[in-house]
Amino acid sequence: MKLQTAIVGLPNVGKSTLFNALTETQGAEAANYPFCTIEPNVGIVSVPDPKLEILKDINKSVKVVPAALEFVDVAGLIKGASTGEGLGNQFLASIRQCDAVVHVVRCFEDEDVVHVDGSIDPVRDAELINLELALADLSQVEKRLERVRKDRNASPVEKSALEKVAAVLLKDQPARNVVLDEEEENAIKSLGLLTAKKMVYAANVGDADLANGNEMVDRLRETAEKEGAKLVVVSAQVEAELVELSVGDRTDFLESLGVKLEDTGLRKLVREAYDILGLQTYYTSGPTETRAWTIRKGWTAPKAAGVIHNDFERGFIRAETVSYDDLVACGSEIEAKNKGKLRSEGKDYIVQEGDVILFRFNV
């Protein structure tokens, strides 16, 4: 399942530094001037999951394979991006192709890092980006609506959906706030509306504010809450430094900042991105490997099996299933079966977060 999350924000807010830390590479040029990233950089990021090592130990697996997400580092947007300023059209097109958005906002003071507006104001900066995304959406919706109204054969469902979205955008609200039924959503899905995408704010702070945040983070959090968006505090610079350290040194370094390794902003950010995409994990585990598989919430067992191979879905017979918690409590699959915790689920079963599954199929 290929799903991408765009990393967006103003120039020089730490997007590329964060991207490099996420992917543990230096693939995205991080420099102290606008538009140092022109072509979007794409990186695959493992989803932090402590369950994998525990399942590996239970089943004596040779290796583990975590779930993964794709992140796209989009060049910095500026005022006027919706009308093409600063290569805006190119950058917005990159976001449109993604499924969710991480909005990086600068919440740190540093005289050595220039700000495109000359001062630090996270709420102003967030609103500027959100406005440009909304203006781009409104322009697209109004153009499409004009064509639909002139076309006698146009779909009334599409017309209704477009009018609802336009009304919300004109009230300075994102398209994600529009209530559409499934038919209406499908009618305008091809537009790839920017503000319809789920979003999480990444408040980028200095190392001294990583544990407790600061006044700028508090202000940005109020904005996020009003929008119904999530917020994660992260220090892109700290995360970039962690990449260069051993696991032991990382733990010591983070403890000196009042943060635990498993609670770093980066880990929280990846988990939030996974969540806003509406994803969940099930596992397969045996002597060869323990693997996390990514599916949409609400998928049936056959559809979930198809992520492994089309034959699994086509020839699905049943899913031998045990919850992660039950398997850990029992200590082994055999003991889980003896205690009645191993279930045989059919084609209508909705896979749950943390299910450990063995699919039976025949083709």
C-alpha positions as CSV (number, residue, x, y, z in Angstrom):
1,M,0.0,0.0,0.0
2,K,1.7,3.2,-1.2
3,L,0.6,6.2,0.9
4,Q,2.6,9.5,1.0
5,T,2.7,12.2,3.6
6,A,3.9,15.6,2.5
7,I,6.1,17.7,4.8
8,V,5.2,21.4,4.2
9,G,5.9,24.8,5.6
10,L,7.6,28.1,5.0
11,P,11.2,28.2,3.9
12,N,13.8,27.7,6.6
13,V,11.5,26.2,9.2
14,G,13.4,22.9,9.4
15,K,11.5,20.7,6.9
16,S,14.5,19.2,5.1
17,T,16.4,18.8,8.4
18,L,13.4,16.9,9.7
19,F,13.1,14.8,6.5
20,N,16.8,13.9,6.7
21,A,16.3,12.8,10.3
22,L,13.2,10.8,9.5
23,T,14.9,8.9,6.7
24,E,18.3,8.9,8.4
25,T,19.9,10.3,5.3
26,Q,21.3,13.5,4.0
27,G,19.2,13.2,0.8
28,A,17.4,16.6,1.2
29,E,19.6,19.6,1.0
30,A,19.2,21.6,4.3
31,A,20.5,25.1,3.9
32,N,19.8,28.6,5.4
33,Y,18.2,30.1,2.4
34,P,14.8,29.8,0.6
35,F,14.1,27.2,-2.0
36,C,17.1,25.0,-1.2
37,T,14.7,22.1,-2.0
38,I,13.2,22.3,-5.5
39,E,12.4,18.8,-6.5
40,P,10.5,16.9,-3.8
41,N,12.6,14.3,-1.9
42,V,10.9,11.0,-1.1
43,G,12.0,8.8,1.7
44,I,10.6,5.6,3.3
45,V,10.3,5.6,7.1
46,S,9.8,2.7,9.4
47,V,6.9,3.0,11.8
48,P,8.1,2.6,15.4
49,D,6.5,-0.6,16.9
50,P,7.8,-2.3,20.1
51,K,5.4,-5.2,19.5
52,L,7.7,-6.5,16.7
53,E,10.6,-7.5,18.9
54,I,8.3,-9.2,21.4
55,L,6.6,-11.3,18.7
56,K,10.1,-12.1,17.3
57,D,11.1,-13.4,20.7
58,I,7.9,-15.5,21.1
59,N,8.3,-17.2,17.7
60,K,12.1,-17.1,17.5
61,S,11.9,-15.2,14.2
62,V,15.1,-14.7,12.2
63,K,14.2,-11.1,11.3
64,V,11.6,-8.4,11.7
65,V,10.1,-6.2,9.0
66,P,8.3,-3.0,10.3
67,A,5.5,-1.2,8.6
68,A,6.6,1.8,6.6
69,L,5.4,5.2,5.4
70,E,6.6,7.4,2.5
71,F,7.4,11.0,3.4
72,V,7.8,13.7,0.7
73,D,9.9,16.8,1.5
74,V,8.2,19.7,-0.4
75,A,10.0,22.9,-1.0
76,G,9.1,25.9,1.2
77,L,5.9,27.7,0.3
78,I,5.6,31.5,0.5
79,K,2.8,34.1,0.3
80,G,1.4,34.0,-3.2
81,A,2.1,30.3,-3.7
82,S,-1.5,29.7,-4.7
83,T,-1.0,32.0,-7.7
84,G,2.4,30.6,-8.7
85,E,4.8,32.7,-6.6
86,G,8.1,31.0,-5.6
87,L,7.4,28.0,-7.9
88,G,4.1,27.6,-6.0
89,N,2.3,25.7,-8.7
90,Q,5.0,23.1,-8.8
91,F,5.1,22.7,-5.0
92,L,1.4,22.6,-4.6
93,A,1.2,19.9,-7.3
94,S,3.6,17.8,-5.2
95,I,1.3,18.2,-2.1
96,R,-1.8,17.3,-4.2
97,Q,-0.4,13.9,-5.0
98,C,0.1,13.1,-1.3
99,D,-2.5,11.6,1.1
100,A,-1.7,13.6,4.3
101,V,0.3,16.6,5.4
102,V,2.8,17.3,8.2
103,H,2.9,21.1,8.6
104,V,6.3,22.1,10.1
105,V,6.1,25.4,11.9
106,R,9.1,27.2,13.4
107,C,8.9,27.7,17.2
108,F,12.5,28.6,18.0
109,E,14.6,31.7,18.1
110,D,17.9,31.7,16.2
111,E,19.5,34.8,14.8
112,D,21.7,32.6,12.5
113,V,18.6,31.1,10.8
114,V,16.8,33.7,8.7
115,H,13.0,34.0,8.6
116,V,11.4,35.0,5.3
117,D,9.2,37.5,7.1
118,G,11.9,38.8,9.4
119,S,10.3,37.7,12.7
120,I,9.1,34.5,14.4
121,D,5.3,34.1,14.8
122,P,4.1,30.5,14.5
123,V,0.4,31.3,14.3
124,R,0.9,33.8,11.5
125,D,3.2,31.4,9.7
126,A,0.7,28.5,10.0
127,E,-2.2,30.7,8.9
128,L,-0.2,31.9,5.9
129,I,0.4,28.4,4.6
130,N,-3.1,27.3,5.4
131,L,-4.5,30.4,3.5
132,E,-2.4,29.6,0.4
133,L,-3.6,26.0,0.4
134,A,-7.2,27.1,0.8
135,L,-6.9,29.7,-2.0
136,A,-5.5,27.1,-4.3
137,D,-8.4,24.8,-3.5
138,L,-11.0,27.6,-3.9
139,S,-9.6,28.5,-7.3
140,Q,-9.7,24.8,-8.4
141,V,-13.2,24.3,-7.1
142,E,-14.6,27.4,-8.6
143,K,-13.2,26.6,-12.0
144,R,-14.6,23.1,-11.9
145,L,-17.9,24.3,-10.6
146,E,-18.2,26.8,-13.5
147,R,-17.7,24.0,-16.0
148,V,-20.2,21.7,-14.2
149,R,-22.9,24.4,-14.1
150,K,-22.6,24.9,-17.9
151,D,-22.7,21.2,-18.6
152,R,-26.3,19.9,-18.8
153,N,-25.0,16.3,-18.5
154,A,-22.9,17.0,-15.5
155,S,-23.4,14.9,-12.3
156,P,-25.7,16.6,-9.8
157,V,-23.7,14.7,-7.1
158,E,-20.5,16.4,-8.2
159,K,-22.2,19.8,-8.4
160,S,-23.6,19.4,-4.8
161,A,-20.2,18.4,-3.5
162,L,-18.4,21.3,-5.1
163,E,-20.9,23.8,-3.8
164,K,-20.5,22.4,-0.3
165,V,-16.7,22.6,-0.4
166,A,-16.8,26.1,-1.9
167,A,-19.1,27.4,0.8
168,V,-16.7,26.1,3.5
169,L,-13.6,27.4,1.9
170,L,-15.2,30.9,1.6
171,K,-15.7,30.8,5.4
172,D,-11.9,30.4,5.8
173,Q,-12.3,26.7,6.8
174,P,-10.4,23.7,5.3
175,A,-12.2,21.3,3.0
176,R,-11.7,18.5,5.5
177,N,-14.4,20.2,7.6
178,V,-17.0,19.5,4.9
179,V,-19.5,16.7,5.5
180,L,-19.9,14.7,2.3
181,D,-21.4,11.3,1.7
182,E,-19.3,8.5,0.0
183,E,-20.8,9.3,-3.4
184,E,-19.9,13.0,-3.1
185,E,-16.4,12.2,-1.9
186,N,-15.8,10.0,-4.9
187,A,-17.2,12.6,-7.3
188,I,-14.5,15.2,-6.4
189,K,-11.7,12.8,-5.3
190,S,-9.7,13.4,-8.5
191,L,-9.3,17.1,-7.5
192,G,-6.9,16.1,-4.8
193,L,-7.9,19.1,-2.6
194,L,-5.1,20.3,-0.4
195,T,-7.1,21.3,2.6
196,A,-9.2,18.1,2.5
197,K,-6.1,16.1,3.5
198,K,-5.6,15.2,7.1
199,M,-2.9,17.3,8.8
200,V,-0.7,17.2,11.8
201,Y,1.4,20.2,13.0
202,A,5.1,19.7,13.8
203,A,6.1,22.4,16.2
204,N,9.9,22.7,15.6
205,V,11.7,23.9,18.8
206,G,15.2,24.2,20.1
207,D,16.8,21.6,22.2
208,A,16.1,23.4,25.5
209,D,12.3,23.4,24.8
210,L,12.0,19.8,23.6
211,A,10.7,18.4,26.8
212,N,8.2,21.1,27.8
213,G,7.7,23.3,24.8
214,N,7.4,27.1,25.0
215,E,5.0,30.0,24.6
216,M,5.1,29.7,20.8
217,V,4.2,26.1,21.0
218,D,1.3,26.9,23.3
219,R,-0.1,29.5,20.8
220,L,0.3,27.1,17.9
221,R,-1.5,24.3,19.9
222,E,-4.5,26.6,20.4
223,T,-4.6,27.1,16.6
224,A,-4.4,23.3,16.1
225,E,-7.2,22.6,18.6
226,K,-9.5,25.1,16.9
227,E,-8.9,23.3,13.6
228,G,-9.3,19.9,15.1
229,A,-5.7,19.0,14.1
230,K,-3.0,17.1,16.1
231,L,0.3,18.7,17.2
232,V,3.6,17.1,17.9
233,V,6.6,18.9,19.5
234,V,9.8,18.0,17.7
235,S,13.3,19.4,17.4
236,A,14.6,18.8,13.9
237,Q,18.1,19.7,14.9
238,V,18.2,17.3,17.9
239,E,16.7,14.6,15.7
240,A,19.4,15.2,13.1
241,E,22.1,14.9,15.7
242,L,20.6,11.7,17.0
243,V,21.1,10.1,13.6
244,E,24.9,10.4,14.1
245,L,24.9,8.7,17.5
246,S,24.8,5.1,18.7
247,V,21.6,3.8,20.4
248,G,23.3,4.1,23.8
249,D,24.5,7.6,23.2
250,R,21.1,8.6,21.9
251,T,19.5,7.5,25.1
252,D,22.0,9.5,27.2
253,F,21.7,12.6,25.0
254,L,17.9,12.5,25.2
255,E,17.8,12.0,28.9
256,S,20.0,15.1,29.3
257,L,17.2,16.9,27.6
258,G,14.4,15.3,29.7
259,V,13.1,13.0,26.9
260,K,12.9,9.2,26.6
261,L,14.1,7.5,23.4
262,E,10.7,5.9,22.8
263,D,9.0,9.3,23.2
264,T,11.0,11.4,20.8
265,G,9.1,13.9,18.7
266,L,10.1,12.0,15.5
267,R,8.6,8.7,16.7
268,K,5.4,10.5,17.8
269,L,5.2,12.3,14.4
270,V,5.5,9.0,12.4
271,R,2.8,7.4,14.6
272,E,0.5,10.5,14.2
273,A,1.0,10.4,10.4
274,Y,0.1,6.7,10.4
275,D,-3.0,7.5,12.5
276,I,-4.3,10.4,10.4
277,L,-4.0,8.3,7.3
278,G,-6.6,5.9,8.9
279,L,-4.1,3.0,9.0
280,Q,-3.7,0.1,11.3
281,T,-1.3,-2.8,11.7
282,Y,-1.7,-6.6,11.7
283,Y,1.1,-9.1,12.1
284,T,2.3,-12.3,10.6
285,S,4.9,-14.1,12.8
286,G,6.8,-17.3,12.5
287,P,10.4,-18.8,12.5
288,T,11.4,-17.0,9.3
289,E,10.1,-13.5,10.1
290,T,7.8,-11.3,12.1
291,R,6.3,-8.6,9.8
292,A,3.9,-5.7,10.3
293,W,1.4,-5.2,7.5
294,T,-0.4,-1.9,6.9
295,I,-4.1,-1.8,6.1
296,R,-6.9,0.7,6.2
297,K,-9.1,0.6,9.3
298,G,-12.3,-1.4,8.6
299,W,-10.8,-3.8,6.1
300,T,-12.1,-7.4,6.0
301,A,-9.8,-10.4,6.4
302,P,-9.6,-11.3,2.7
303,K,-8.8,-7.7,1.7
304,A,-6.1,-7.6,4.4
305,A,-4.7,-10.8,3.1
306,G,-4.4,-9.3,-0.3
307,V,-1.7,-6.9,1.0
308,I,0.5,-10.0,1.3
309,H,-0.4,-11.4,-2.2
310,N,-3.4,-11.3,-4.5
311,D,-3.7,-15.1,-4.3
312,F,-4.3,-14.8,-0.5
313,E,-7.3,-12.6,-1.2
314,R,-8.5,-14.5,-4.2
315,G,-8.3,-18.0,-2.6
316,F,-9.1,-16.9,1.0
317,I,-10.5,-19.7,3.2
318,R,-10.1,-18.4,6.7
319,A,-7.9,-16.4,9.0
320,E,-6.5,-18.1,12.1
321,T,-6.3,-15.1,14.4
322,V,-5.1,-14.2,17.9
323,S,-4.8,-10.7,19.4
324,Y,-1.4,-9.5,20.2
325,D,-2.3,-9.1,23.9
326,D,-3.7,-12.6,24.1
327,L,-0.6,-14.1,22.4
328,V,1.8,-12.3,24.7
329,A,-0.2,-13.4,27.8
330,C,-0.3,-17.0,26.7
331,G,3.4,-17.0,25.6
332,S,3.0,-19.1,22.5
333,E,0.5,-19.8,19.7
334,I,0.1,-23.4,21.0
335,E,-0.9,-22.2,24.4
336,A,-3.2,-19.6,22.9
337,K,-5.0,-22.4,21.1
338,N,-5.2,-24.5,24.2
339,K,-6.8,-21.6,26.1
340,G,-9.3,-20.9,23.3
341,K,-7.7,-17.6,22.3
342,L,-6.9,-18.6,18.7
343,R,-10.0,-18.0,16.5
344,S,-10.9,-19.1,13.0
345,E,-12.3,-16.0,11.3
346,G,-14.2,-15.9,8.0
347,K,-14.4,-13.6,5.0
348,D,-16.6,-11.0,6.9
349,Y,-14.2,-10.6,9.8
350,I,-13.0,-7.0,10.3
351,V,-9.3,-7.1,11.1
352,Q,-8.4,-5.4,14.3
353,E,-5.3,-3.4,15.3
354,G,-2.7,-5.8,16.6
355,D,-4.2,-9.0,15.3
356,V,-1.6,-11.8,14.6
357,I,-2.9,-13.8,11.7
358,L,-2.1,-16.9,9.7
359,F,-4.1,-16.9,6.5
360,R,-5.4,-20.2,4.9
361,F,-6.1,-20.0,1.2
362,N,-6.4,-22.1,-1.9
363,V,-5.9,-21.1,-5.6
